[in-house]
Amino acid sequence: MTPLFLIVLGIAAIIIIGISIVLLRRSEEDPLSSRIDEFAVREEMVSIEDIELSMPITDRIFVPIIRRVSEFVVRLTPQTTLERTTRLLELAGNPRNMTAAEFWAARGFLTVLIGGLAFFVARGNPAGKILLYILGGSALGFMLPVMLLRSMKDRRQGAVIKKLPDALDLMTICVDAGLTFNAAMQKVDEKWDDELAREFGRVIYEMQLGKTRRAALKDMSERLDVPDVTSFIAAVLQAEQLGVGIGKVLRIQSQQMRIRRRQRAEEKAQQAPVKMLFPMVFLIFPTIFLVLLGPAAFQIIRSDSLRGVTG
């Protein structure tokens, strides 16, 4: 590797890490407002410039740039594409309130960055090969954010499916103890800190703002897009409409969710031999054959060479 390539690779890594920090880990609230509140608690006389300079460089430089670029992206991107991206961000948990325009801005930046990095890697080769490298790097940069977002969505839905039976058990105990359904959801939010508990907490918060429980639960079902949650919420809403006791519904739903979780575990156990077949055939078996038959092969070669010498 040439020193120039190493320098370009280091710069690219720093830029990618910076973009990741800005887009995925920036504060959910306005950083300037939080810094103003912090200085207000200290009761210090400071100017707005001092407060802005005390903010991290990512909030002072990168965030305004990304917002300006995202405003430009909104004008060029079709509305349906932005809506699909917003839906995917919502299913992925809306990482740090990232908007669809900011996501597309980061996607375009990574496309150009990895494409340019591929050009530096392939320079000195024929033009056709350079073009192939650029196209491959650009495609990788264009698809990588979507792949990461879909991976986040799958992990989030898997965590919700895994936690739902335990949450229903806790809610059943709370309802049997005399609490209301809303108070049971509040207990789940207070006891755990995971995706499902945060969604129950958001339902309680929306209801406090004036939204009906039916609408808040339906919105929760759409945000998660998990069949188990959808069936649970449908059963709760139907029980509320028909006047059925919510404790009985929760108990039945908890049993069903545990049965489904056991069935998924059995299904994965049955899929394990098939998934292990290809690594065993192409990786493990050749190594075993090499270890077992290698000494015999060396002995055969040595005996043939000795026969040739004596003959």
N, C-alpha and C positions, 0 to 999 in steps of 0.2 A: 504494500500500500504506500502511495506517495504521501508526503507531508501535506500537500494541498487537499487530498481526499480526506485525511484525518481531520484537518481543520474544518472542512465543509461538513463532515459528519458530526463533529462536536457542536458546531453552530446550529445545525438542524435539530440535534437532540435538545439543546437548550431552548430553542424556539418552541418545539413540540411540548416540552415540559411546561414552559410558561403558558402556552395556550391551554393546556390541560388544567393548570392551576386556576387560570382565570375563568374558564367556562364551567368546570366541574366542582370547584371548591370555593368559589367566591361566596360572600355572605348573602343570605337570603334577603336581608334588609339593606336599605341604602347605607353604604359605608360612611358617607359624609354625615348622615343623621346620627349614626351610632357614635361617631367621634365627637360630634357636638354634645350629645348627651353625656359622654364620658367626661368632657371638660366642664360641663355644667355641674356635674356632681362634685368635681374638685373645687369649684368656685374660683377658678382662675380667670383673669382678664386676658383673653387671647383673641387674635384676629382670625378671620376666615382663612387667610393665607397660611397662618401657622397650623391651623387645623388640617387644611388640605395637604400641607407638607408632611404632617405626621402620619398620613395614610400610607399604606403600602404602595410600592411603585406599580403593582399590577392594577390597583384601583385608580391610580392617577393617570396612567398612560395607556395600558392595554385595554381596559374596559371602555373608555371613550372611543378608542379606535374601532373596537369591535362593534360598538353601538352605531357609529357612523357607517361602517361597512354594512351592517345588518339593515339599516334604513335604505341603503342603495339596493341591497338584495331583495327587499320587499317589493320594490318597483319592478324588478325583472322576473321574479319567480311567480308562476301561476298560483292563484289562490287555492286551487285544489291540492297542489303539491304542498303548500304551507299547512293546509288543514291535515293532510296525511302525516306530515312530520310532527305537527302538534299532537296528534293522536298517539304516535309512536313515543314521543317524549313523555306523554302522560302515562302510558302503559309502563314505561321504564322507571316511573317514579318521579319524573320531572326533575332531573338532577340540578339542584341549586337554581331553580326557576329559569332555566335556559329557554329562550324563545326559539321558535322555528327559524327565524331570520338569523339569529346568532349561530344556530347549528349549521345552516347552509353557508354562512360566512366562514366558519371554521373548516367546513368540508372543502370549500373552494381553496382555502389557504393550504390545507394539507395536500390537495391535489397538485397545486403548483410547486409546493416545497419538495414533495417526494419525486415529482417529475423532474425538477431541476437537479435533485441529488442523483437520480438515475442517469441524467445526462453527464454529470461529472464522472460517474463510475464508468460509463461506456465510451467516454471520449478517447479518441485514438483508434477506434474500430471503424469498420465501413459504415457508410451513411444508413444503410438499411438496418444494421444491427443497433445503431444509436437510436433510430426511430422506434425500433421495437422496445428498447429499454425505456425510452421516455413514455411510450404508451402503456407499458406494463406498470411503471412507477406511478403514473397518473391514475390509472385504474385502481391501483392499490390504495392510493391516498383518497380517492373518491369513495371507495367502498368500505374502508376501515372504520370511519365513524358510525356508519349504519350497522356494521357487524358488532361493534362494541355496544351500541344502543340496544340491539336485539338481544345480545347476551345479557345485558342488565335487565331487560324485560323478562327473559326466561328465568333468571335467578330470582327476581322479585316474585313472579308467579309461583315458582317452586317453593319459596319460603312461605308464601301465604297458604298454599295447599298443605304444607307440612304443619303449620301452626293452627289451622282452623279447628281441628277436633279438640285440642287443648283449650282453645278460647271458648268453644261452645260448652265444654265441661265447666269451666269457671263461670260462664254466664248462667248455666243451669243451676249451679250451687247458689249463686247470688239471688236468682229469681225464687228458688225454693226457700231461701232465707227471708224473703219478704221484700226484696228490692224490686224496683221497676225495671223494665227492659232498658230504658235509657241509663239508669244507674248501673246496670250490669255492663253495658258497653263502656261506661266511664271507668269501671273497675278494671276492665281489660286494658284500657289505655294507661291506667296508673300502674298496673302490675308489670307490664312488659314494655319493651322498647324495640319493636320490630315493625315491619310494614303493615301487618294486619292491625296491630294495636294503634298505630298512627292513623290508619283509615277510620277506625272506630272513633278515635278522638276528633278527627275532622268532621265526622257525622254529627257528633255532639256539638261541636263549634258552629256548624252550619245551622243546626236547630236553634241554638241560642241566638243566632242572627235573624231568625224568623222563618227559615225554610221548614216545610213540613217534614215529618219523619219519613213518609213515603218517598218524597222527592229526594231527600238526602240519601236514603238507602239505595235508591235506583242509581243515583249518581256514583255512589261507591261501587256498585256492581259494574258500571260502565268503565270506571277508572281502573279496576282490577282486571276485568275480562277473564275471570276464572270460573269455569262451569260450576264448581262446588259452591262458591260464594253466590253465584247467580241463583242456584236452586235453593240455597238457604234463605236468601232475601225474599225470593218468591214465596216460600213457605211462610215466612214471618208476615209478609204483607197479606197473604190470603187468610192466615189465622186472625190477623187484626180486623180484616173485613168481615169475617164470619163470626167473630166473637169467641174463638177457641182460646183456651188457656195457653199463654205463651210458654209456660214451663214445660208442658207436655210436648209442644212443638220443638223446643230446644233439646229436650231429651232424645226425641226421635231423630232429629237432625244430627246430634252428636254421635249416636250409634251408627247412622248411615255413613257419616264421614270417616269413622274409624274403620268400617268395613271397606270403604273405598281405598283408604290408605293401605290397608293390608293387601287388598287386591293389587294395588300398584306395586307394592313390594314383591309380591309373588310373581307378577309379570316381569319385573326387572330381573328377578332371580332366574326365571326361565330364559330370558334373553342373554344372560351372562355367558353360557357355553358357546353360543353363536358368535358373540362379540370377541370371545377369547380365541376363536378358531384361527383367524387370520394372523394375529401376532404369534401364535404358537407355530403355525405352518411356516411363516416367513422369517421369524426371528429366533424362536426358542429351539425348534427342531433342527435347523441347520447347525446351531451351536452345539447341541447334544451330539449330532452325527460327527461333527468335527472333533469333539473331545473323545468320543468312543472309537471312531474309525481312523482318526489321525495316526496314532501309534501303529496300528496294523498296516496302514498304507505305507508308512516309513519303513516298516520291516519288509514288506513286499518289494519296495523299490530297492532296498539294500540287498535283499537276497537275489534279485534279478541282476544287480550290478556285480555281485560276487560270482554268479554263474557265468556272466560274460567274461570275467577275468580268468576264471579257471578253465573255461572252454577255449 
